Amino acid sequence: MFKISVPSLAVAMALTASVQAADLAAFWTDTQRGGNSFNRLPPDASYYAALRGYGASWVRLSYDKWKPEQRDFLMGNADDYRRLSAVDLATLKASVAQADAAGLKVVIAPLSLPLSRWSQNNDGKFDDRIWQDKAHWKAAGQFWQDLARALKDTPGIAAYNLVNEPAPEKEGGLPEHASPAEMQAWYAKAKGGSRDLLAFYNYLIAQVRAVDPDTPIMVDAGWYGAADAFAYWPKALEDKRVLYSFHMYEPYQATSGPNLKRKQPYRYPGEVPFAGKTQPWNKERVARYLDTVNGWARSLSIAPEQIVMGEFGCVRMLDSCSQYLDDVLSYAEDKRYHWAFYSFREDAWDAMDYELGHAKVHWRYWDAMEKGQPDPVKRRATPEFEPIRKRLQQR
């Protein structure tokens, strides 16, 4: 039997790690198109195969709805983080392995961090603790160091998205969609404090890099990932393997679920309230809004392949949803940004599951959710899904 010596084994492992690191870096040099997975049950092989079958190359994977071993998945308890849950970690790795087998790269995207629990797992309350004291960052840093150590050699992982939709500005005195000048003035005062998002990211990245020097890191803009919230960032982050992500649901008053309940829903294209003013929204207005990202990135010499539209979508029952998706994707494709639509076959919220078309979802969907069973509803390509489907097939 051929035997490998310990020194040879060490060299082989080093070479494997080097190849994997180069592969991860190369992955993001071309435009990558994918979907978000925010399911209540860990996705299985058929789920990932279906997404890959449409042509997707990556999936942004959130685990916070999965059944945890303790209070919070992976963290045990976000109020008092001690160590990763071995049971939950095994569940996550198993799902990542199935995605990898299907040919999808995975971006790990937690919705919660220690002392920052996702509101839907927190009785609907926004958890601001992590932004109130820089000492609270330490637990989040330890969590990410532990997670990076556990995942760094896991095949298929293409990036760590440090936290989904951070909002240090929410209770920090900065209005949503403020002007660039107002944002910059706010940041000048917040800089160095507990609500300094750039400093927070640099801190977490340092913790990750202590155990994993290679895996790319993805960071969301502030104010829940808003495209215009990059406006106050005066510089790029210190790490060179960073992807900058924004989310696109604007104008939210038109694209969101509550709009369906209005006696006269806002239409797209049409006049829609935004940032305190009612204004026309159409393809050109979408482009002007997203140009805030493009202008910011160009001013800091951040390359297009470092920009990600990490989420975008609209409620599928709106008559103009497919037009909106088409307009948003046209912009992202023109700029060569990576993107992931929200969301693919979500088993806990059907409103942005475009394969369901325009009609109400079958009652079996809700019955399965109540019983904690897998979603039994069959999906198909629909006109609502077409703007996404046709672009996923681009190679």
Secondary structure by P-SEA (a helix, b strand, c coil): cccccaaaaaaaaaaaaaaaaaaaaaaacccccbbbbbccccccaaaaaaaaaacccccccccccccccccccccccccccccccaaaaaaaaaaaaaaaaabbbbbbbbccccccccccccccccccccccccccaaaaaaaaaaaaaacccccccccccccccccccccccccccccaaaaaaaaaaacccccaaaaaaaaaaaaaacccccbbbbbbbccccccccccccccccccccbbbbbbcccccccccccccccccccccccccccccbbbbbcaaaaaaaaaaaaaaaaaacccccccccccccccccccaaaaaaaaaaaaaaaacccccccccccccccccccccccccccaaaaaaaaacccccccccccccaaaaaaaaacc
